[in-house]
Amino acid sequence: MTQLIQTIVLGLLLGGVYALLASGLTLIFGVMDVINVAQGALIILAAFMTWAMWSETGLDPLLGVLVVTPAMFLIGFGIYMATVRWIQGKPPSTSVILTFGLALVIEGVMGMVWTATLHRSTPSYFDESFRIGDIYLRKGQVYGCAIAVGVLAILYVILRVTWLGRAIRAVSANMSSARLVGVNPSTVAALTFAVGVATAGAGGSIASVLYPFLPASHYQWISRLLGIIVLGGMGSLPGAIVGALLLGVAETMTQIYISPQWATMVPWAVILIVLLVRPQGLMGQKLREDVAL
Amino acid sequence: MTAALRFPMRHAGALAVGALLVTILIFPAISDNRYYQTIIILSLLLAIMASGWNIISGFAGYVSLGQTVFLGIGAYTTAILSLRVFGADTFGGDAANPFYFVPISAVVAGLFAGAIGPIIMRTRGHSFVILTIAFLFVMQLIVLNWTELTYGNRGISLPLPTWPREWGNLPFYYIFFGLLLISVAMSWWIRRTKFGMGLIAIREDEDKAAAVGVNTPVYKMLAYVASAIWIGAAGGVYAYYLSFIDPRNMFDIVYSVFVVLAVLLGGRGTIWGPVIGAFILEPVNQITNNNFNDWVPGGIWDANVRLIFFGTVLVLVVLCLPRGIIPSIGDIVKRRREGGKATEVGARFERKPMRVVERAAEEAAEAPAGPILEVRSAEKRFGGVKAVDGVNLSVERGTITALIGPNGSGKTTLFNLIDGTMPLDRGEIWFDGERIDRIAPYRRAYRGIGRTFQITRLFRRMTVLENVVAPLRSFSWLRLGADAVSGPEAERAYELLEFVGMHRFAEREAGELSFGQGKLVELAQILMLDPKLIMLDEPAGGINPTLIAHMEEMVRELNRQGTSFLIVEHNMPLVLGLCDPVCVLARGRTICEGSPAQVQADPAVLDAYLGEDFALEEKAGVT
């Protein structure tokens, strides 16, 4: 029983971090119909940047969020202006192929700079745990989840309160109408892409404490993120959060009760089942356009 | 593009590939350089992969990023069979000669594709791409974890070739060569058959293809099988060639992307493009791998630089050469040649009377009693909105029935329910004495329902003639292999184009037509189905008055020959002059049905649709 509770709590803590990471991907998809396959590589890039700062200056990796997030915002903006901007309106598969190319480039760059070996940020509290009754919770995981929830809350406020947030929601609901009322969709798309990549920055810093990583780990991350947004319903932010929590729990359960080897299968299995059984996911909407166009 | 313009380009591609293939064939006789042999072998493999991918993704438009799954399946089939199942003593020696199992690899890959194809191709666009990636990884993980069968991570070592040493890798070389020839020949054959044209139609507009009688599930499944079998066979040969396989290298996502890049380079949807692309990409890959360390200071050309290099090429190709090398050159040539020529767009058109089709006339004569179409309490919701809310509608034989109503009243949705583009939530639809609401859209086309769209939906990259020939009145396995555009059908199509007055545009690409011309071609297209019922969605919307008059005349002529009509239209003078009865829809319900005079007088109709002004105008006109 204790083990079960421990596993579920651990899954939820991971799920919190996954939620932050998936929110960026689903936000980008909702606004511009682009699946950013490079999101996984950008997470690893953020993790490497965090790790480098921590090992050079001793800056706490979780505080690294404050530096890495704005840096990733700029990188996201640059990537959008240089590449993604030009494929708006092309068939959906184009965005997958393009961003896959970007992922390969980023993977190669990371391999050159940091080599293809396992890294992990290990601050002093790394192997310390909180103990509640019989349940042990690693401090890194607890802090990481707390920060992720904080960043998500900020993101939520941005989307609800600011002009940018309203513009993002307007464009994602109906691009041409948004244009008619004076919202410039390409500015909004650029900012959305940058915000989406910035969330990968924040999440990547946290992830550098949670898991060891190397440049090729991005496949594992993108599989998780795709699993989450497919499960939650592509383009739905609440869906991404629910999907992340479910996937976090499913992954830890598989790890503990079946075997770690099969845990990597969980996201892919989720994708297969959801897309075949309920393609709109848990909270996605089935629109008229999906049925016939 | 006219046929005359298309041929030289096609010849250029064929010529280039022909020269390439002859060079490959005789190369071992000229040189025994093993290094170049290796490059050619790997290029042949990539070319086989690329032309397989091209069938499902280039012709049918379903982009797969997991095509290497079939290479892995083929490789593991051959490896497992030769080592474990028919191991020692079956064919003598320690293990059976892997070549025996290559055909089985092809069959297994084909069966696998046939089994998963129909399941994953129920999704489109993003979802399909993600599913193909997911299947690749799932298969990799299964092979990795099912160690009893596959040895998992440790991989499988295959026996070394038993032929004389001096033959080297030549048997592999020529077997790959043969597989590529078969693969390209199959692509070429597919492209010129009804099957191939159906795949292109699916790529251009899948729902429309189904509406004109293309059996889309069978087409897609066959395309997926066709794209998998030769890759499966190549996988078996590749396993033997490498003499060691492991899950990570056999089910490699990066190689899948490499295949996509090869086709994008050469030209998606063309027959020769994938081959040319592969023979550009793989040599570059090998030469940079082996020589760049000498060229780049510091010798840093490693796996990382490769990732950066090919990632960049992929990004650049998607951004700058989205259609590939061959089609881009084709575009330039075409622009040059057509530069000074006046187009026929906007030319005055003339039409000819149509020969009465025997089937339609006969059947009209001996038709059973009862309405041709009957919709009974049909319901359709989108989320919380009830777009169609209990509609009852019947179209009597030989009538021209109008369906009118304000925007958003559910007219087009009702059309979509009748032709099967959307499934019905509740209710029944009967056509010609048969219940049809549970059968596939293409079967409804076979029964005799033809439908046009409000915004015309032609297959834009096919010629006008091909568009008109595309519809099918029945499904037969044999017909799949028939020529795409052939004798009597082409004649009939030309005749229909004459009837609508578009015969002079027969060889133009449909995407070049104006909106009104598109409507005429779409009418000719569905006439090819010899429909008993034609449903027109705003035939007069957005076209000029002369054309409206022509449209009206054609509808009357077809109706005289026995075809029934159901017409959605906002042009009231046209509706009231042409149609009887008129059915009025508002908020997803039928609010009135009757003769034009009755409908005009109905207060509910005036309130919901026509408005008080309409009545006043009419009275003013009468008095």
Interface residues (C-beta under 8 A of the other chain):
Chain A: D33 I35 T83 W86 I87 K90 P91 P92 S93 T94 V96 I97 L98 F100 G101 L102 A103 L104 V105 I106 E107 G108 V109 G111 M112 A116 P215 Y219 S223 L226 V230 M234 Q261 W262 T264 M265 W268 A269 I271 L272 L275 L276 P279 Q285 K286 L287 R288 V291 A292 L293
Chain B: G61 V63 L65 I119 I120 R122 T123 G125 H126 S127 F128 V129 I130 L131 I133 A134 F135 F137 V138 L141 L144 N145 D207 I253 V254 V257 V260 L264 I300 A303 N304 V305 R306 L307 I308 F309 F310 G311 T312 V313 L314 V315 V318 L319 P322 F382 G383 A387 N416 T421 M422
